[in-house]
Amino acid sequence: MPFTYLRISVTDQCQLRCTYCRPIGYRPPPAHTLLTAGEITRLTTALTHQGVTKVRLTGGEPLLREDLIRS
């Protein structure tokens, strides 16, 4: 069965600071490890050609990433 739904977290944690996103001892990964807006665009484009019909951006408030607003 093919996947038709893609969920991409555009931040490493949400802004609510709950224990789900920030468990005890959590250290955020370096910012350079997050997907860039261009990488997200290329990934979603490639996967739509493979049958993905729905894409959801998650990760707290995705619009906190200024680079995503322009894309």
Protein Blocks (a to p, Z undefined) as FASTA:
>chain_A
ZZfbdcddfbfbdfkopaklmgghiacddfklpccfklmmmmmmmmmmnopabdcdeeij
aklpmklmmZZ
